[in-house]
């Protein structure tokens, strides 16, 4: 038995096809303002559902994950937007 018999098949990809999942609004599709609005909406939704233990930490983490500024002023601005009426 050769090594090739047990080898996993190589996936075939073709141009112009999506070969892996992509979420709407991924980092490459959204500009900074869109990402910020998305974070505000996500955190607002989580807050309304009661899924937030530490709002400040959640906002800081989401900003950092999106590659946006996470200074105390940035975090305060997002928290203010989250707590305002949509």
N, C-alpha and C positions, 0 to 999 in steps of 0.2 A: 504494500500500500504506500503510495507516495504522499508527500505533504500536501499536494494539490487536491487530493480527494477529500480531505477534511477541512479545507479552507472555506471560509465564508465567501459567498458570492460578492463580487464588487458591485455596489449599486450603480445603476446606469442613470446618468443625468443627461438631459438634453437642454440646449439653449431655450430660453423663453419659457421655462417651466419652473414652478415653485416646488422645490424638493424638500423643504422643511417648513414648519409652521411659522407664521408671522402674525403678530397681533396688530390690529388696527391701532394706529398712533404710535408705532414703534419709534425708538429714538431717531432712526434715520429718516422717518417720514414727517415728524413734527418739529416745528421750530421751537425756540425757547418759550415764547408766549403760549403756544398750544400745549406744551408740556406742563407749564405752570398752571394753566386753566384745568388741565386734566388732573393734576395733583389736588388742586382745590376741590374739584368735584368728587374725587375718590375719598379724600379725607372727610368732606362734608357727609357723604353717604355713609362712611364707616361710623362717623359720630352719631348720625341719626339712628343707626342700627344698634348703637351701644357697644361697638367693637373697638373702642379706644380706651386704653388704660392710661397712656401718657401721650397726650396730644402733641406736646412740644417735641418729644423724641420721635414720634411717628412722622411729623412734618419734616424734621431734620433728616431722617432716614430717606424719606421719599425724594426730597430735594437732591440729596447726594446721589441717590440711585439714578436720577434723571440727568445728572451732570450739571445741575444748577447750583447757584450760590446757596450756602446754608449758614450764613452769618446770623447772629441773633436778630438783626433787623429784618433779614429775609424771612426767618421763621416767624417773627412777630407779624409781618405783613400777610403771610399765608394764613396764620391763625385768625387774624382780623377778617380776612376775606371769607374764611370757612364759617365764621360765626355770624357774618352778615346775611341778611335775607337774600336768597338767590333771585 
